[in-house]
Amino acid sequence: MSERLERIRAALEARFQPASLTLEDQSHLHAGHAGAASGRGHFHVRIVAEAFGGLAPLARHRAVYAALGALMDTDIHALSIEARTPAEAGA
C-alpha cells in the first residue's frame, strides 16, 4: 500500500474506528484529467462505522472530509465515499 493510502487509512481509522475500511487508488483511471496534473489522487473509500448512525448521507461525507483534514488539500483531488453503519452493511 502506498504511503498516501496509509495516511488516508490512518486518519479514517483514528476518527471512526471502522468495522470495515476499503480504500482504492483510482488515479490511474483519471490520467490526463486536469486534477491529476496537481499530483493529488482520485480515491474511493468504503467505510463501515457505528459513528455514522443517525447521520444523513451528506453529514457522513462531511465527517469523512473533516477526518481527512489537510490531506484533502495535499493528497486528494477527488474522493468517492460509501459510508454505512454496520447494520446497513449487514455486518
C-alpha positions, 0 to 999 in steps of 0.5 A: 500500500502506498504511503498516501493510502496509509495516511488516508487509512490512518486518519479514517481509522483514528476518527471512526474506528471502522468495522470495515475500511476499503480504500482504492487508488483510482488515479490511474483511471483519471490520467490526463484529467486536469486534477491529476496534473496537481499530483493529488489522487482520485480515491474511493473509500468504503467505510463501515462505522457505528459513528455514522448512525443517525447521520444523513448521507451528506453529514457522513461525507462531511465527517469523512472530509473533516477526518481527512483534514489537510490531506484533502488539500495535499493528497486528494483531488477527488474522493468517492465515499460509501459510508454505512453503519454496520447494520446497513452493511449487514455486518 
